[in-house]
């Protein structure tokens, strides 16, 4: 379907900043997106040509709609009424969790991300936070996320450098040691036979051995230099939802459909959802009616 634009097609030479007003949306895959930050300053600084792996889907979307993905923008509540409207909107969705980190890395503003997550505790939904840890969580912030029953997805790939993997795996273990559910979200590929591909495959095999993991196949362009050179092998999968139909499949049976039937659920299980609701109610009882600034305006 051809994309139509109300005020003409955006000019990628003059991108605009994301709004600083937080929103709730559900994409084609069924992800309940509550991004606290849009854009990825540090990721784009490290990989200015197309973002991570040259195939950042959020960057591609930003270009399509005329946004500057190189500037991270923290997104706020515009008062109590706005917050209440978003909570009501979230509660109309059947899913028991929401994602922070769909079109921007929340690590650019951890303090704000944690505060927004606490303010949304009223929804009884579990926050799933997807990050590459360009900036790390503070100990006190992890304590709050543990009380929220949050699930942290650390995004990694066999294409990451050794330094990047050492840092990200270290953060994954640090978060895990604090009693927070910590999942490796592995961007996987069907690698070719080049030396570069062999090295990436060795790293990928190691990452996939570190349970619990989520297999997240790379969606890529046919014109990607690694595809053209045979380092990455693509297959056309018409059933793939979101991100394009050309997929690199390490596992030919990897799930590519909507969230509703996904076996992974971003690492969230039903007991986590029930525990989050119980923790919320217990915390409110402890407060005995006293106001909590974390539940106030973002």
C-alpha positions in Angstrom: 0.0 0.0 0.0 1.3 3.4 -0.9 1.9 5.8 2.1 -0.1 9.0 1.8 1.0 12.2 3.6 -1.5 14.9 4.6 0.9 17.8 4.1 3.1 16.3 1.3 6.0 13.8 1.6 8.5 14.7 4.4 11.9 16.0 3.2 14.7 13.8 4.7 17.1 16.8 4.2 15.1 18.8 6.8 14.0 16.3 9.5 12.1 17.5 12.5 12.5 16.6 16.1 10.1 14.1 17.8 7.4 15.6 20.0 8.2 15.7 23.8 4.6 14.6 24.5 4.4 10.9 25.5 1.9 8.8 23.5 0.5 5.2 23.5 0.1 3.3 20.3 -0.2 -0.3 19.1 1.7 -1.2 16.0 0.9 -3.8 13.3 2.6 -6.6 15.3 0.4 -5.7 18.3 3.2 -4.2 20.4 1.8 -1.7 22.9 4.4 1.1 22.5 4.9 3.6 25.3 8.3 5.0 24.4 9.8 7.3 27.1 12.4 8.4 24.6 12.2 8.7 20.8 15.4 8.7 18.7 18.8 7.3 19.4 21.6 9.8 19.7 24.3 7.4 20.8 23.4 4.6 18.5 23.4 6.8 15.5 26.7 8.4 16.6 28.2 5.0 16.7 26.6 3.8 13.4 25.6 6.9 11.3 25.0 4.9 8.1 21.6 3.3 8.8 21.9 2.8 12.5 22.9 -0.5 14.2 23.9 -3.2 11.6 23.0 -0.6 8.9 19.4 -1.8 9.2 17.8 0.0 12.1 14.0 -0.3 11.4 13.2 2.6 13.8 15.7 4.8 11.8 14.0 3.8 8.5 10.6 4.7 9.9 11.9 8.0 11.2 13.2 8.9 7.7 9.9 7.9 6.1 8.0 10.3 8.4 10.6 13.0 8.4 11.9 12.7 12.0 15.5 13.3 13.1 16.4 9.9 14.7 19.9 11.2 15.7 18.3 13.4 18.4 16.9 11.6 21.5 13.8 13.3 22.9 12.4 12.5 26.3 8.6 12.3 26.3 6.5 13.7 29.1 3.0 13.7 30.5 1.2 17.0 29.8 -0.6 17.0 33.2 -2.7 14.6 35.2 -5.6 14.5 32.7 -3.2 13.5 29.9 -1.7 10.7 32.1 -5.2 9.5 33.0 -6.2 9.4 29.3 -3.1 7.3 28.4 -3.8 4.9 31.3 -7.4 4.4 30.1 -6.1 3.8 26.6 -3.6 1.2 27.8 -6.3 -0.6 29.7 -8.3 -1.1 26.6 -5.5 -3.3 25.3 -5.7 -7.0 26.2 -2.0 -7.5 26.4 -0.5 -7.6 29.9 2.7 -5.7 29.1 3.9 -2.7 27.2 7.2 -2.0 25.5 9.6 0.9 26.2 12.3 1.0 23.5 10.5 0.6 20.2 11.7 3.7 18.4 14.4 4.9 20.7 16.7 3.6 23.4 15.4 4.5 26.9 18.9 4.5 28.3 19.3 8.1 27.0 17.2 9.1 30.0 17.0 6.3 32.6 15.7 8.6 35.4 12.8 9.7 33.3 12.1 6.2 32.0 11.9 4.8 35.5 9.6 7.6 36.7 7.2 7.1 33.8 7.1 3.4 34.4 6.1 4.0 38.0 3.5 6.4 37.0 2.0 3.8 34.7 1.9 1.2 37.5 -1.8 1.9 37.7 -2.3 -0.1 34.5 -1.1 -3.3 36.2 0.9 -4.0 33.1 4.5 -5.1 33.0 7.0 -2.7 31.5 9.4 -4.4 29.0 12.4 -2.3 28.5 14.6 -2.9 25.3 18.0 -1.3 25.4 21.6 -1.6 24.2 22.9 0.0 27.4 24.7 3.0 25.8 24.2 4.4 29.3 23.8 2.1 32.3 21.2 2.0 35.0 22.0 3.2 38.4 21.6 0.9 41.4 18.6 2.8 42.8 16.9 2.8 39.4 17.2 -1.0 39.2 15.7 -1.3 42.7 12.6 0.6 41.4 12.4 -1.6 38.3 12.6 -4.7 40.4 9.6 -3.5 42.4 7.8 -2.9 39.1 8.4 -6.5 38.0 9.9 -5.0 34.9 11.6 -7.2 32.3 14.7 -5.9 30.6 15.6 -7.1 27.1 19.3 -6.5 26.3 19.7 -6.2 22.5 22.8 -7.9 21.2 24.0 -9.6 18.0 26.9 -11.6 16.6 27.6 -8.4 14.6 28.4 -6.5 17.8 32.1 -5.8 18.5 33.8 -7.7 21.2 33.9 -4.5 23.4 30.1 -4.0 22.8 29.3 -7.5 23.8 31.5 -7.5 26.9 29.7 -4.3 28.0 26.2 -5.5 27.2 26.6 -9.0 28.6 28.0 -7.4 31.8 24.9 -5.2 32.1 22.7 -8.2 31.5 24.4 -10.1 34.4 24.3 -7.0 36.6 20.6 -6.5 36.1 20.0 -10.2 36.7 21.9 -10.1 40.0 19.5 -7.4 41.2 16.6 -9.8 40.9 15.2 -8.3 37.6 14.2 -10.6 34.8 17.0 -10.1 32.2 16.6 -11.4 28.7 19.0 -11.4 25.8 17.3 -10.2 22.6 19.6 -11.6 20.0 19.4 -10.1 16.5 20.2 -13.3 14.5 21.3 -14.0 10.9 21.8 -16.8 8.5 25.5 -16.0 7.9 27.4 -16.9 4.8 30.9 -18.4 4.5 33.2 -15.4 4.6 35.7 -14.8 7.5 33.5 -12.0 8.8 30.4 -14.2 8.6 32.2 -17.1 10.4 33.3 -14.8 13.3 29.7 -13.4 13.6 28.3 -16.9 13.6 30.6 -18.0 16.4 29.5 -15.0 18.5 25.9 -15.7 17.7 26.1 -19.4 18.7 27.5 -18.3 22.1 24.8 -15.7 22.6 22.1 -18.2 21.8 23.5 -20.5 24.5 22.9 -17.9 27.2 19.3 -18.7 28.2 16.9 -17.0 28.5 17.0 -15.5 25.0 14.7 -14.2 22.3 15.5 -15.0 18.7 15.0 -11.7 16.7 15.8 -12.3 13.0 17.4 -9.4 11.1 15.2 -7.7 8.4 17.5 -6.4 5.8 17.6 -4.8 2.3 18.8 -6.8 -0.7 21.2 -3.9 -1.3 22.9 -4.2 2.1 26.6 -4.6 1.4 26.8 -7.7 3.6 24.0 -9.2 1.7 25.5 -8.3 -1.7 28.8 -9.8 -0.5 27.3 -13.0 0.7 28.0 -12.5 4.4 24.3 -12.4 5.2 21.8 -14.6 3.5 18.2 -13.5 3.1 14.9 -15.3 2.5 11.6 -13.8 1.5 8.9 -14.7 4.1 5.5 -13.4 3.1 4.1 -14.2 6.6 6.5 -11.8 8.3 4.7 -8.9 10.0 6.4 -5.5 10.4 10.0 -4.6 9.3 9.8 -6.0 5.8 9.5 -9.4 4.1 13.2 -10.0 3.5 14.6 -11.8 6.6 17.8 -13.5 7.5 16.9 -16.7 9.4 19.3 -18.6 11.6 16.4 -20.7 12.6 14.0 -21.4 9.6 11.2 -21.9 12.1 11.6 -18.5 13.9 8.4 -16.8 14.7 7.6 -13.8 12.5 4.0 -13.1 13.3 2.1 -10.8 15.7 2.5 -10.5 19.4 -0.8 -12.2 20.2 0.5 -15.7 19.3 4.2 -15.1 19.9 5.7 -17.7 22.3 8.3 -15.3 23.7 6.0 -12.4 24.9 9.2 -10.4 25.3 10.1 -12.5 28.3 6.9 -11.8 30.2 4.9 -14.7 31.7 1.4 -14.7 33.2 2.7 -15.0 36.8 4.8 -11.8 36.3 1.6 -9.9 35.3 -0.2 -11.2 38.4 2.8 -10.4 40.6 2.9 -6.8 39.2 -0.7 -6.3 40.0 -0.2 -7.6 43.6 2.9 -5.5 44.1 1.0 -2.4 43.0 -1.9 -3.1 45.5 0.5 -3.8 48.4 2.5 -0.7 47.7 -0.6 1.5 47.7 -1.7 -0.1 51.0 1.7 0.8 52.6 1.2 4.4 51.5 -2.0 4.5 53.4 -3.4 7.2 51.2 -0.3 9.3 51.2 0.7 10.8 47.9 3.7 9.4 46.0 5.6 11.8 43.8 6.4 8.9 41.4 2.6 8.6 40.7 2.3 12.3 40.0 2.8 14.1 36.7 5.7 13.0 34.5 
